[in-house]
Amino acid sequence: MPSLYQLYSEYGNKNLKPEQTASYETGIQYYSDKFNARATGFIRNGKDVILFYTDPVSYASYYINGDKQNDHGIEAEVSVKISKTISVSTNYTFVNGKVTTQEMPGKDSSYFNLYKRPKNILILSLNYQLNKNIYLSTHFKSVSKAYEPQYQAAPYVLNSYYTLGFYCRYTINKKVSLFADFQNITNQKYFVTRGFTTKGFNMNAGVQVSL
């Protein structure tokens, strides 16, 4: 249902219809002692999607119902135990979507509108149990470019980026362990929201006690 703001504010439209969506999802999983895998996929089709619209001639802005919204995506995850001490895992996500709306009578316009959502995200992890006391792990994350909407302008591009991290743990006994977590080791400069910087290289360490 449209919100009160979308209906009655200075940008409101009392003729807004409720959004309607049909979603389909399927998946498969496989488990064994050394190999685990999972994959899911979805399709989401909607109509009368509520959008914020600005008339290119009068510049009047208000909420409208788009004709339809079509999204689809997949997520896959695999982990492999190579030996008693070494394991690897990976996770991949893909998502895509577009809205189709009638901006002019008899003329439809379609465009990607999953703003601030990268189409591709890949995560890789390598884990190593050096001995009964020492555990090591390194992880790599790659994120494709995304877009952020701008008023009366083309969407702003949020560039793709990657981060690299390292984690280690030393177990003193069953109740006490020491850990250190190093993130963004290569000190990548990137944005997930325009104008708000993210952390460069950072780390934290501590003691974990189980009572």
Secondary structure, 3 states (H helix, E strand, C coil): CCCHHHHHCCCCCCCCCCCEEEEEEEEEEEECCCEEEEEEEEEEEEECCEEEEECCCCCCEEEEECCEEEEEEEEEEEEEECCCCEEEEEEEEEEEEEEEEEEECCEEEEEECCCCCCCEEEEEEEEEECCCCEEEEEEEEEECCEEEEECCEEEEEECCEEEEEEEEEEECCCCEEEEEEEECCCCCCCCCECCECCCCCEEEEEEEECC
